[in-house]
Amino acid sequence: MANDNELNKNRYELEQVLVSLFRALQELLALSKKERVSMLNEPDLLLQIVEDKEALLDRISVMEDKCRQIVQELSLLLDIRLEDTSIQALLPYLKPEDATRIKNLTDGIYSLTSQARELNHASQAIALTKLDWLKATQSFLIDIFQPEAGYRSPKD
């Protein structure tokens, strides 16, 4: 079957990547909250927050790729033959205490991802409202400075 040392190494590496991913998602959630406050009160900070958020999302993407790679390696070591191997599919093949830790991490990651998604939807709504307000203000200002339709300048 699987080489126990290799299996333990990959399982440990998976846990470490999941912990890093969990922490990065906590950071993303904090940045999303800061972004929302910035939209409402401090628009000057918004650009830096968005750049920080983009960099963090890039890091998260790399971690997710690493996680998929480790899951594939574990599935090969455990001789699991599924079309799409997932972390959940690996759990029954791991020691119960290892499976519990990994399941708790994935549940926490899912929870943070859901919170970040909800916060981003709310921020998007705020951004759209601000954009509508800006367009309405722009139209109002244009209307103030445009001459009326029947108006002719005394020079004409």
Beta strands, then each sheet from edge to edge (+ up, - down):
end
